[in-house]
Amino acid sequence: MSPLITKEQIDEMAAILREGISRTMDGLRRSGFTSSEWTQPARRQN
């Protein structure tokens, strides 16, 4: 039988991911990126 993942474990993993995303966004802001740039499609490089 496969091990089960509990709701508490899922909540903990979601909190870790949320914190990582928050730190990444803060770092991008400090580097000068704006939130409008995050929503633009990536530019193709030739």
Summary of the structure (lengths in Angstrom):
residues: 46
radius of gyration: 16.7
end to end distance: 50.4
largest distance: 50.4
contacts: 62
relative contact order: 0.08
helix: 61%
strand: 0%
